[in-house]
Amino acid sequence: MTLTEELTQKRENSARVIPQDKYEVMKRSTKELLDAEISKKAIQTGDILPDFILPDENQKEVTLGEMLQDDYLIISFYRGGWCPYCNMELRALQQFSEDFKNHGANLVAISPETPDNSLTTSEKNELQFKILSDIDNQYAKQLNLAFQMPENLREVYHSFGLHVDEHNGNNDYELPMPATYVIDKNKNVIYDFVPEDYTQRLDPKEILRFLQSR
């Protein structure tokens, strides 16, 4: 099953099992982001990706330059290890990581989770690529990817036992859009996927097709 098929199955299942009032809050918050078209302000193909210095899951600082050891770098922004859609995406990326390497691409994932929580996410999904902690979404804000969760959505998540504040180590309740970028050695963005809808993710097969076309 492809990641796209897994996500479709997950969306359909969520619509069935999540209480209707809570599901409506979740749908409405996503629609508000879509209506605001916040992705149009984000870094996109043709732009230069700004540098970063971010801690990895072992609290070692990593720079963008260090990650650009190959011809290309794939950067995946995810919301956190508490998000089932994110875990599906991370596992799918892991399955394709060797294929990416064979086509000259390194891979890194970034979330606002603290390094300790990033380590848990990495271990849980048996990831062999680096995941970095963008504390307070400082880097995501530079790329215009960050947004604040509405109060009613926070309450819904709390009712599910999901506490974004604890995962992120702050009370900002800010998350990044689940964007994926491919950049070249000159930090040029050569591919972008920036959905407002957190249930939409770039299928690794599409990334591989793009790399194969280069």
BABA-387779 format. One line per field, with one value per residue: residue number from 1; x, y, z of N, C-alpha, C, CB in turn; residue in one letter. Coordinates in nm, 2 decimals. Glycine has a CB too. Layout:
<sites>
k (NUM	...)
n_u (X	...)
n_v (Y	...)
n_w (Z	...)
ca_u (X	...)
ca_v (Y	...)
ca_w (Z	...)
c_u (X	...)
c_v (Y	...)
c_w (Z	...)
cb_u (X	...)
cb_v (Y	...)
cb_w (Z	...)
r (A	...)
</sites>
This chain:
<sites>
k (1	2	3	4	5	6	7	8	9	10	11	12	13	14	15	16	17	18	19	20	21	22	23	24	25	26	27	28	29	30	31	32	33	34	35	36	37	38	39	40	41	42	43	44	45	46	47	48	49	50	51	52	53	54	55	56	57	58	59	60	61	62	63	64	65	66	67	68	69	70	71	72	73	74	75	76	77	78	79	80	81	82	83	84	85	86	87	88	89	90	91	92	93	94	95	96	97	98	99	100	101	102	103	104	105	106	107	108	109	110	111	112	113	114	115	116	117	118	119	120	121	122	123	124	125	126	127	128	129	130	131	132	133	134	135	136	137	138	139	140	141	142	143	144	145	146	147	148	149	150	151	152	153	154	155	156	157	158	159	160	161	162	163	164	165	166	167	168	169	170	171	172	173	174	175	176	177	178	179	180	181	182	183	184	185	186	187	188	189	190	191	192	193	194	195	196	197	198	199	200	201	202	203	204	205	206	207	208	209	210	211	212	213	214)
n_u (0.08	0.06	0.18	-0.01	-0.24	-0.26	-0.30	-0.55	-0.71	-0.68	-0.80	-1.07	-1.13	-1.11	-1.32	-1.53	-1.50	-1.43	-1.60	-1.88	-1.92	-1.66	-1.51	-1.61	-1.51	-1.24	-1.24	-1.33	-1.13	-0.92	-1.03	-1.04	-0.77	-0.72	-0.88	-0.76	-0.53	-0.26	-0.04	0.05	0.22	0.44	0.79	0.89	0.93	1.20	1.29	1.55	1.66	1.68	1.96	2.00	2.04	2.00	1.90	1.96	1.80	1.96	2.04	2.25	2.39	2.30	2.37	2.24	2.42	2.58	2.40	2.38	2.54	2.51	2.39	2.13	1.89	1.63	1.37	1.15	0.88	0.71	0.44	0.45	0.54	0.31	0.11	-0.07	-0.07	0.17	0.35	0.29	0.39	0.66	0.75	0.71	0.89	1.12	1.13	1.19	1.43	1.69	1.66	1.64	1.90	2.04	1.99	2.12	2.03	2.00	1.82	1.61	1.41	1.19	1.06	0.85	0.89	1.05	1.40	1.41	1.15	1.16	1.35	1.21	1.01	1.17	1.28	1.05	0.95	1.16	1.36	1.62	1.73	1.81	1.62	1.52	1.49	1.29	1.27	1.01	0.92	1.09	1.24	1.05	0.89	1.04	1.02	0.76	0.57	0.45	0.16	-0.10	-0.28	-0.63	-0.83	-1.05	-0.98	-0.76	-0.88	-1.02	-0.81	-0.69	-0.89	-0.85	-0.62	-0.40	-0.14	-0.01	0.14	0.31	0.46	0.60	0.72	0.64	0.39	0.27	0.12	0.17	0.21	0.38	0.29	0.26	0.50	0.70	1.02	1.26	1.59	1.88	2.24	2.31	2.13	1.89	1.55	1.40	1.18	0.86	0.61	0.34	0.10	-0.20	-0.38	-0.34	-0.37	-0.28	0.00	0.32	0.37	0.63	0.70	0.65	0.85	1.07	1.03	1.06	1.33	1.45	1.40	1.58)
n_v (-0.12	0.22	0.54	0.74	0.59	0.47	0.70	0.79	0.58	0.61	0.87	0.81	0.62	0.78	0.96	0.79	0.70	0.91	1.12	1.31	1.59	1.66	1.59	1.77	2.01	1.97	1.95	2.21	2.37	2.30	2.38	2.66	2.72	2.65	2.82	3.06	3.04	3.01	2.88	3.01	3.21	3.08	2.96	2.86	2.67	2.79	2.97	3.06	2.85	2.94	2.92	2.69	2.61	2.35	2.14	1.78	1.46	1.36	1.58	1.72	1.99	2.07	2.18	2.33	2.32	2.10	1.89	1.90	1.72	1.56	1.56	1.65	1.76	1.64	1.77	1.73	1.86	1.79	1.75	1.63	1.35	1.26	1.27	1.08	1.08	1.20	1.00	0.79	0.91	0.95	0.68	0.59	0.75	0.65	0.39	0.45	0.57	0.46	0.44	0.71	0.79	0.65	0.81	1.04	1.19	1.33	1.30	1.46	1.53	1.76	1.90	2.07	1.95	1.88	1.78	1.53	1.43	1.40	1.20	0.99	0.97	0.90	0.65	0.50	0.48	0.36	0.50	0.59	0.82	1.16	1.35	1.67	1.93	2.20	2.43	2.62	2.67	2.84	2.82	2.73	2.95	3.13	3.03	3.08	2.88	2.82	2.81	2.90	2.69	2.68	2.76	2.59	2.36	2.28	2.20	1.98	1.81	1.77	1.62	1.39	1.31	1.42	1.64	1.90	2.11	1.99	1.82	2.00	2.17	2.42	2.68	2.77	2.65	2.62	2.50	2.35	2.37	2.06	2.04	1.96	1.98	1.98	2.05	2.18	2.17	2.43	2.54	2.60	2.59	2.33	2.18	2.17	2.11	2.20	2.17	2.29	2.13	1.89	1.62	1.56	1.44	1.44	1.18	0.95	0.81	1.00	1.18	1.03	0.98	1.24	1.28	1.09	1.20	1.40)
n_w (0.00	-0.09	0.05	0.00	-0.03	0.22	0.38	0.28	0.36	0.64	0.67	0.60	0.80	1.03	1.00	1.05	1.31	1.49	1.72	1.60	1.66	1.74	1.52	1.33	1.43	1.38	1.10	1.03	1.12	0.95	0.71	0.75	0.73	0.47	0.33	0.40	0.26	0.33	0.24	0.02	0.10	0.18	0.16	-0.17	-0.48	-0.66	-0.48	-0.24	0.01	0.35	0.58	0.86	1.21	1.40	1.67	1.67	1.73	1.93	2.05	1.93	1.76	1.43	1.10	0.80	0.59	0.66	0.62	0.35	0.19	-0.03	-0.37	-0.36	-0.11	0.08	0.26	0.51	0.68	0.98	1.21	1.46	1.68	1.79	1.60	1.39	1.11	1.05	1.15	0.97	0.74	0.80	0.83	0.58	0.43	0.54	0.43	0.17	0.18	0.11	-0.17	-0.23	-0.16	-0.35	-0.57	-0.52	-0.31	0.02	0.33	0.56	0.85	1.01	1.31	1.55	1.80	2.11	2.15	2.31	2.27	2.00	1.97	2.08	1.88	1.66	1.74	1.78	1.52	1.39	1.26	1.04	0.94	1.01	1.25	1.32	1.58	1.58	1.77	1.92	1.66	1.51	1.28	1.10	1.09	0.96	0.71	0.66	0.73	0.97	1.19	1.42	1.64	1.67	1.96	2.02	1.88	2.01	2.25	2.16	2.08	2.34	2.46	2.33	2.45	2.36	2.38	2.27	2.37	2.56	2.41	2.26	2.44	2.51	2.54	2.31	2.11	1.84	1.50	1.22	0.87	0.69	0.51	0.23	0.09	-0.18	-0.22	-0.40	-0.41	-0.40	-0.23	-0.36	-0.39	-0.55	-0.57	-0.43	-0.18	-0.02	0.18	0.32	0.45	0.69	0.66	0.41	0.24	0.08	-0.14	-0.11	-0.35	-0.54	-0.49	-0.55	-0.82	-0.92	-0.86	-1.02	-1.27	-1.29)
ca_u (0.00	0.14	0.15	-0.13	-0.35	-0.27	-0.36	-0.69	-0.78	-0.69	-0.91	-1.20	-1.16	-1.13	-1.45	-1.62	-1.48	-1.42	-1.73	-1.92	-1.89	-1.51	-1.47	-1.65	-1.41	-1.11	-1.26	-1.34	-1.00	-0.84	-1.09	-1.00	-0.63	-0.73	-0.94	-0.66	-0.43	-0.13	0.07	0.10	0.33	0.56	0.90	0.85	1.02	1.27	1.34	1.67	1.63	1.77	2.03	1.95	2.12	1.89	1.95	1.90	1.73	2.06	2.08	2.37	2.35	2.32	2.35	2.19	2.54	2.62	2.30	2.39	2.66	2.48	2.35	2.00	1.84	1.48	1.34	1.01	0.83	0.60	0.38	0.50	0.52	0.17	0.02	-0.07	-0.04	0.31	0.42	0.28	0.48	0.80	0.78	0.72	1.01	1.23	1.13	1.25	1.56	1.80	1.63	1.67	2.04	2.09	1.97	2.19	1.95	1.99	1.69	1.60	1.28	1.20	0.93	0.87	0.90	1.18	1.48	1.37	1.03	1.21	1.42	1.10	0.95	1.27	1.29	0.92	0.93	1.28	1.41	1.77	1.77	1.80	1.51	1.57	1.39	1.27	1.20	0.93	0.90	1.16	1.28	0.93	0.84	1.12	0.97	0.62	0.50	0.39	0.03	-0.14	-0.40	-0.74	-0.86	-1.14	-0.91	-0.67	-0.96	-1.05	-0.69	-0.68	-0.99	-0.79	-0.50	-0.28	-0.10	0.10	0.23	0.40	0.56	0.68	0.79	0.60	0.24	0.24	0.03	0.20	0.25	0.41	0.22	0.34	0.57	0.82	1.10	1.38	1.68	2.00	2.36	2.32	2.01	1.78	1.43	1.37	1.05	0.79	0.48	0.30	-0.05	-0.26	-0.45	-0.24	-0.39	-0.22	0.14	0.38	0.41	0.78	0.71	0.65	0.98	1.16	1.01	1.12	1.48	1.48	1.38	1.68)
ca_v (0.00	0.34	0.63	0.80	0.49	0.46	0.83	0.79	0.48	0.67	0.97	0.75	0.56	0.88	1.01	0.70	0.67	1.03	1.18	1.40	1.73	1.69	1.58	1.90	2.12	1.94	1.99	2.35	2.44	2.28	2.47	2.80	2.73	2.64	2.95	3.17	3.02	3.05	2.82	3.10	3.29	3.00	2.93	2.77	2.65	2.91	3.05	3.00	2.81	3.00	2.83	2.66	2.54	2.29	2.02	1.66	1.38	1.34	1.72	1.77	2.09	2.03	2.29	2.30	2.29	1.96	1.80	1.91	1.65	1.49	1.65	1.71	1.73	1.63	1.82	1.70	1.91	1.72	1.82	1.57	1.21	1.24	1.28	0.95	1.10	1.22	0.87	0.72	0.97	0.92	0.54	0.58	0.81	0.56	0.28	0.50	0.65	0.41	0.48	0.85	0.80	0.60	0.91	1.15	1.28	1.30	1.31	1.51	1.57	1.87	1.92	2.16	1.87	1.88	1.66	1.41	1.37	1.36	1.07	0.89	0.95	0.83	0.51	0.44	0.45	0.29	0.59	0.59	0.95	1.26	1.44	1.79	2.00	2.34	2.48	2.74	2.69	2.95	2.80	2.72	3.09	3.20	2.98	3.10	2.75	2.80	2.87	2.87	2.61	2.75	2.72	2.48	2.25	2.24	2.12	1.85	1.73	1.74	1.52	1.26	1.28	1.48	1.77	1.96	2.19	1.90	1.77	2.11	2.23	2.56	2.70	2.85	2.58	2.65	2.39	2.38	2.29	1.94	2.07	1.88	2.05	1.93	2.16	2.14	2.20	2.57	2.57	2.64	2.50	2.28	2.11	2.21	2.05	2.28	2.16	2.34	2.01	1.80	1.48	1.54	1.44	1.40	1.04	0.93	0.77	1.12	1.24	0.94	1.01	1.37	1.27	1.01	1.29	1.51)
ca_w (0.00	-0.09	0.15	-0.04	0.00	0.37	0.43	0.24	0.45	0.77	0.67	0.60	0.93	1.13	0.98	1.10	1.46	1.57	1.74	1.49	1.70	1.74	1.38	1.26	1.47	1.31	0.96	1.02	1.14	0.83	0.60	0.77	0.68	0.32	0.29	0.42	0.15	0.39	0.17	-0.09	0.16	0.22	0.06	-0.28	-0.59	-0.72	-0.37	-0.17	0.15	0.45	0.66	0.99	1.30	1.48	1.74	1.63	1.84	2.03	2.10	1.86	1.66	1.29	1.01	0.67	0.51	0.70	0.56	0.20	0.14	-0.16	-0.47	-0.32	0.02	0.10	0.39	0.54	0.80	1.03	1.33	1.59	1.69	1.84	1.49	1.32	0.97	1.05	1.17	0.85	0.64	0.84	0.80	0.43	0.39	0.58	0.33	0.04	0.21	0.03	-0.31	-0.24	-0.16	-0.48	-0.67	-0.48	-0.22	0.16	0.38	0.70	0.89	1.11	1.38	1.67	1.92	2.18	2.11	2.37	2.20	1.86	1.99	2.09	1.75	1.58	1.79	1.75	1.37	1.35	1.15	1.02	0.90	1.12	1.27	1.39	1.66	1.55	1.90	1.90	1.52	1.47	1.14	1.02	1.08	0.85	0.58	0.66	0.74	1.10	1.22	1.56	1.66	1.74	2.10	2.02	1.83	2.13	2.34	2.10	2.10	2.48	2.49	2.28	2.53	2.28	2.44	2.18	2.45	2.63	2.31	2.20	2.55	2.53	2.54	2.19	2.03	1.70	1.43	1.08	0.77	0.66	0.39	0.18	-0.01	-0.23	-0.26	-0.46	-0.33	-0.38	-0.15	-0.44	-0.38	-0.68	-0.56	-0.31	-0.16	0.10	0.20	0.45	0.51	0.75	0.62	0.28	0.24	-0.05	-0.14	-0.15	-0.49	-0.62	-0.47	-0.63	-0.97	-0.95	-0.86	-1.14	-1.38	-1.29)
c_u (0.09	0.10	0.01	-0.25	-0.37	-0.34	-0.51	-0.77	-0.79	-0.79	-1.05	-1.23	-1.18	-1.27	-1.56	-1.62	-1.47	-1.56	-1.76	-1.88	-1.74	-1.46	-1.50	-1.55	-1.28	-1.12	-1.26	-1.21	-0.91	-0.90	-1.05	-0.85	-0.63	-0.78	-0.85	-0.55	-0.29	-0.01	0.13	0.21	0.45	0.67	0.85	0.96	1.07	1.33	1.47	1.63	1.73	1.84	1.96	2.06	2.02	1.95	1.88	1.84	1.83	2.11	2.21	2.32	2.39	2.29	2.30	2.31	2.58	2.52	2.31	2.52	2.64	2.44	2.22	1.98	1.69	1.45	1.19	0.98	0.71	0.56	0.43	0.47	0.38	0.07	0.03	-0.03	0.11	0.39	0.41	0.38	0.62	0.84	0.79	0.85	1.13	1.24	1.19	1.38	1.67	1.78	1.67	1.83	2.10	2.07	2.02	2.12	1.97	1.85	1.69	1.45	1.29	1.06	0.96	0.89	1.04	1.26	1.45	1.25	1.07	1.27	1.31	1.04	1.04	1.27	1.16	0.90	1.06	1.34	1.57	1.82	1.75	1.67	1.55	1.45	1.40	1.20	1.14	0.90	0.97	1.20	1.16	0.87	0.91	1.07	0.82	0.53	0.42	0.25	0.00	-0.27	-0.51	-0.77	-0.95	-1.08	-0.82	-0.75	-1.00	-0.93	-0.67	-0.77	-0.94	-0.66	-0.38	-0.26	0.02	0.20	0.34	0.51	0.65	0.76	0.76	0.44	0.19	0.13	0.04	0.25	0.29	0.31	0.32	0.41	0.68	0.89	1.22	1.47	1.81	2.12	2.38	2.20	1.89	1.67	1.39	1.24	0.99	0.65	0.44	0.15	-0.09	-0.33	-0.34	-0.26	-0.33	-0.07	0.20	0.43	0.56	0.80	0.72	0.79	1.08	1.15	1.07	1.28	1.52	1.48	1.50	1.80)
c_v (0.13	0.43	0.70	0.71	0.48	0.59	0.83	0.70	0.54	0.78	0.91	0.68	0.67	0.94	0.92	0.70	0.80	1.09	1.30	1.55	1.76	1.68	1.71	2.01	2.10	1.98	2.14	2.42	2.42	2.37	2.61	2.82	2.73	2.77	3.07	3.16	3.05	2.99	2.92	3.19	3.21	3.00	2.84	2.75	2.78	2.99	2.98	2.97	2.87	2.89	2.80	2.60	2.48	2.17	1.89	1.58	1.35	1.47	1.77	1.87	2.05	2.16	2.24	2.25	2.14	1.86	1.80	1.84	1.58	1.60	1.72	1.68	1.74	1.67	1.80	1.77	1.83	1.78	1.76	1.42	1.17	1.23	1.15	0.97	1.13	1.09	0.79	0.78	0.94	0.78	0.52	0.64	0.72	0.44	0.32	0.57	0.60	0.45	0.63	0.87	0.76	0.71	1.04	1.25	1.23	1.34	1.36	1.55	1.67	1.89	2.02	2.08	1.89	1.77	1.53	1.34	1.33	1.23	0.96	0.86	0.87	0.68	0.44	0.40	0.39	0.37	0.59	0.72	1.05	1.33	1.55	1.86	2.15	2.40	2.61	2.77	2.81	2.94	2.80	2.86	3.16	3.15	3.01	2.98	2.74	2.87	2.83	2.79	2.69	2.69	2.59	2.35	2.19	2.15	1.99	1.75	1.68	1.62	1.38	1.22	1.33	1.62	1.82	2.04	2.11	1.85	1.88	2.19	2.38	2.56	2.77	2.78	2.62	2.52	2.43	2.31	2.17	1.95	1.98	1.97	1.96	2.05	2.10	2.19	2.35	2.63	2.63	2.54	2.46	2.20	2.15	2.14	2.11	2.28	2.22	2.22	1.91	1.66	1.45	1.54	1.40	1.26	1.02	0.88	0.89	1.19	1.16	0.97	1.14	1.36	1.19	1.10	1.39	1.46)
c_w (0.00	0.02	0.12	-0.01	0.15	0.43	0.40	0.33	0.59	0.78	0.68	0.74	1.03	1.12	1.04	1.26	1.54	1.60	1.65	1.53	1.69	1.60	1.30	1.30	1.39	1.16	0.94	1.03	1.02	0.72	0.62	0.72	0.53	0.27	0.30	0.32	0.21	0.32	0.07	-0.03	0.19	0.11	-0.04	-0.38	-0.65	-0.61	-0.32	-0.03	0.24	0.53	0.80	1.08	1.40	1.55	1.68	1.75	1.95	2.08	2.04	1.76	1.52	1.20	0.87	0.58	0.54	0.63	0.41	0.15	0.01	-0.26	-0.43	-0.17	0.02	0.24	0.41	0.68	0.85	1.17	1.46	1.59	1.74	1.72	1.40	1.17	0.95	1.06	1.04	0.74	0.67	0.81	0.65	0.38	0.42	0.47	0.20	0.06	0.12	-0.12	-0.33	-0.25	-0.29	-0.59	-0.62	-0.38	-0.07	0.21	0.53	0.73	1.01	1.17	1.49	1.80	1.98	2.14	2.18	2.31	2.06	1.87	2.00	1.96	1.66	1.61	1.75	1.61	1.31	1.23	1.15	0.96	1.01	1.12	1.36	1.47	1.63	1.66	1.87	1.75	1.46	1.32	1.05	1.00	0.97	0.72	0.56	0.66	0.87	1.11	1.36	1.56	1.72	1.87	2.10	1.97	1.94	2.22	2.29	2.11	2.24	2.51	2.43	2.35	2.45	2.33	2.36	2.27	2.52	2.53	2.26	2.31	2.56	2.52	2.41	2.10	1.88	1.63	1.29	0.99	0.73	0.53	0.36	0.08	-0.06	-0.27	-0.32	-0.37	-0.31	-0.30	-0.22	-0.42	-0.52	-0.69	-0.43	-0.30	-0.02	0.12	0.33	0.53	0.56	0.72	0.48	0.30	0.10	-0.05	-0.18	-0.29	-0.58	-0.61	-0.56	-0.78	-1.01	-0.95	-0.98	-1.27	-1.40	-1.38)
cb_u (-0.10	0.11	0.26	-0.13	-0.33	-0.13	-0.29	-0.71	-0.69	-0.55	-0.89	-1.21	-1.04	-1.02	-1.48	-1.60	-1.36	-1.33	-1.75	-2.06	-1.95	-1.44	-1.53	-1.79	-1.39	-1.08	-1.39	-1.44	-0.92	-0.85	-1.25	-1.00	-0.54	-0.82	-1.07	-0.61	-0.46	-0.13	0.03	-0.01	0.27	0.51	1.02	0.72	0.96	1.17	1.24	1.79	1.63	1.70	2.17	1.83	2.23	1.77	1.92	2.00	1.67	2.17	2.08	2.45	2.41	2.23	2.48	2.12	2.65	2.62	2.16	2.38	2.70	2.37	2.32	1.89	1.90	1.42	1.38	0.98	0.79	0.64	0.23	0.45	0.62	0.13	0.06	-0.20	-0.12	0.35	0.36	0.14	0.46	0.82	0.67	0.60	1.03	1.20	0.98	1.15	1.59	1.81	1.48	1.62	2.10	2.02	1.82	2.23	1.81	2.10	1.61	1.70	1.19	1.24	0.86	0.76	0.88	1.16	1.63	1.34	0.92	1.30	1.51	1.00	0.92	1.41	1.32	0.80	0.90	1.25	1.36	1.82	1.69	1.91	1.39	1.63	1.42	1.20	1.31	0.99	0.75	1.29	1.37	0.83	0.85	1.27	1.00	0.58	0.60	0.48	-0.08	-0.16	-0.37	-0.86	-0.93	-1.27	-0.83	-0.61	-1.09	-1.08	-0.56	-0.71	-1.12	-0.76	-0.49	-0.32	-0.07	0.04	0.15	0.33	0.48	0.60	0.94	0.66	0.20	0.36	-0.12	0.30	0.13	0.56	0.19	0.26	0.61	0.78	1.16	1.35	1.71	2.02	2.49	2.32	2.06	1.82	1.31	1.48	1.06	0.78	0.47	0.36	-0.09	-0.36	-0.54	-0.25	-0.54	-0.27	0.19	0.50	0.32	0.84	0.59	0.54	1.02	1.14	0.86	1.09	1.52	1.38	1.25	1.73)
cb_v (0.00	0.42	0.74	0.83	0.35	0.45	0.95	0.74	0.35	0.73	1.06	0.64	0.47	0.99	1.03	0.56	0.59	1.14	1.23	1.39	1.75	1.58	1.46	1.94	2.11	1.80	1.92	2.40	2.38	2.13	2.46	2.83	2.62	2.52	2.98	3.17	3.09	3.01	2.69	3.19	3.36	2.85	2.88	2.82	2.56	2.99	3.06	3.11	2.65	3.09	2.89	2.57	2.63	2.25	2.03	1.57	1.26	1.26	1.72	1.65	2.22	1.91	2.37	2.42	2.38	1.94	1.84	2.05	1.54	1.38	1.58	1.65	1.84	1.49	1.97	1.55	2.06	1.57	1.81	1.64	1.15	1.35	1.40	0.88	1.23	1.31	0.80	0.73	1.12	0.95	0.45	0.65	0.94	0.50	0.24	0.60	0.64	0.26	0.46	0.93	0.71	0.47	0.93	1.23	1.28	1.39	1.18	1.62	1.44	2.01	1.79	2.25	1.72	1.88	1.70	1.44	1.47	1.47	1.07	0.94	1.09	0.89	0.50	0.53	0.58	0.15	0.73	0.48	0.99	1.36	1.36	1.89	1.97	2.36	2.49	2.86	2.71	2.97	2.68	2.63	3.16	3.16	2.83	3.19	2.64	2.86	2.82	3.00	2.48	2.76	2.83	2.51	2.28	2.36	2.20	1.86	1.81	1.86	1.55	1.28	1.14	1.48	1.75	2.05	2.26	1.78	1.72	2.21	2.22	2.65	2.77	2.87	2.60	2.76	2.28	2.34	2.38	1.81	2.22	1.74	2.18	1.83	2.25	2.19	2.14	2.64	2.67	2.65	2.57	2.20	1.95	2.36	1.89	2.42	2.01	2.45	1.94	1.82	1.44	1.66	1.33	1.50	0.96	0.82	0.68	1.22	1.23	0.80	1.02	1.47	1.19	0.89	1.36	1.53)
cb_w (0.12	-0.23	0.17	-0.19	-0.06	0.43	0.36	0.10	0.46	0.80	0.55	0.49	0.97	1.11	0.83	1.05	1.48	1.51	1.89	1.46	1.84	1.83	1.31	1.30	1.62	1.32	0.90	1.12	1.26	0.79	0.61	0.92	0.73	0.28	0.37	0.56	0.03	0.54	0.10	-0.14	0.28	0.24	0.14	-0.34	-0.69	-0.79	-0.26	-0.18	0.16	0.54	0.69	0.99	1.38	1.39	1.89	1.56	1.78	1.98	2.25	1.80	1.70	1.24	0.99	0.60	0.54	0.85	0.60	0.16	0.25	-0.14	-0.61	-0.40	0.12	0.06	0.41	0.54	0.79	1.05	1.33	1.71	1.78	1.94	1.40	1.32	0.91	1.16	1.28	0.79	0.64	0.99	0.86	0.36	0.46	0.72	0.30	-0.02	0.35	0.04	-0.34	-0.12	-0.05	-0.52	-0.70	-0.60	-0.26	0.23	0.37	0.73	0.93	1.04	1.42	1.68	1.89	2.34	2.15	2.52	2.20	1.80	2.11	2.19	1.69	1.59	1.94	1.79	1.30	1.30	1.17	0.94	0.77	1.10	1.33	1.30	1.81	1.41	2.01	1.96	1.50	1.55	1.12	1.09	1.21	0.87	0.57	0.54	0.73	1.21	1.12	1.64	1.73	1.65	2.18	1.93	1.70	2.20	2.37	1.95	2.05	2.57	2.43	2.13	2.55	2.13	2.59	2.07	2.56	2.70	2.19	2.13	2.53	2.41	2.66	2.11	2.07	1.68	1.42	1.05	0.64	0.67	0.38	0.13	0.06	-0.35	-0.14	-0.60	-0.40	-0.52	-0.05	-0.59	-0.31	-0.74	-0.58	-0.29	-0.16	0.10	0.19	0.42	0.40	0.90	0.62	0.18	0.35	-0.08	-0.24	-0.05	-0.53	-0.58	-0.32	-0.60	-1.00	-0.84	-0.73	-1.16	-1.38	-1.15)
r (M	T	L	T	E	E	L	T	Q	K	R	E	N	S	A	R	V	I	P	Q	D	K	Y	E	V	M	K	R	S	T	K	E	L	L	D	A	E	I	S	K	K	A	I	Q	T	G	D	I	L	P	D	F	I	L	P	D	E	N	Q	K	E	V	T	L	G	E	M	L	Q	D	D	Y	L	I	I	S	F	Y	R	G	G	W	C	P	Y	C	N	M	E	L	R	A	L	Q	Q	F	S	E	D	F	K	N	H	G	A	N	L	V	A	I	S	P	E	T	P	D	N	S	L	T	T	S	E	K	N	E	L	Q	F	K	I	L	S	D	I	D	N	Q	Y	A	K	Q	L	N	L	A	F	Q	M	P	E	N	L	R	E	V	Y	H	S	F	G	L	H	V	D	E	H	N	G	N	N	D	Y	E	L	P	M	P	A	T	Y	V	I	D	K	N	K	N	V	I	Y	D	F	V	P	E	D	Y	T	Q	R	L	D	P	K	E	I	L	R	F	L	Q	S	R)
</sites>
